[in-house]
Amino acid sequence: MDEQEVCSHITAVKDVKLSKDYVCEECIKHHTEWMHLRVCQTCGQTLCCDDSPQKHMTKHYHESKHPVISSAEPGERWLWCYPDEVFVEY
């Protein structure tokens, strides 16, 4: 990643956290379904994306203010910063 082209939230991520289990933790609790999974780079929680009915990762961001997520999808290697709306492939 070129640090000059990305925000400070993304440059602060030194080791990308990966999903431990390939499930949305909140969807499992509430018996709902998900489309794709994302991993919070602050706390490591795995939650569903905005294409999913419950949009748990975006809800997590609004509640926690944890700024950066990564994709938990196989073959996808990217980070997204919510406050700065920056997308970076790595």
Secondary structure, DSSP 8 states (H G I E B T S, - for coil): --TTTS-HHHHT--S----SSSS-HHHHHHT---S-EEEETTT--EEE-TTSSS-HHHHHHHHH---EEEE-STT--EEEETTTTEEEE-
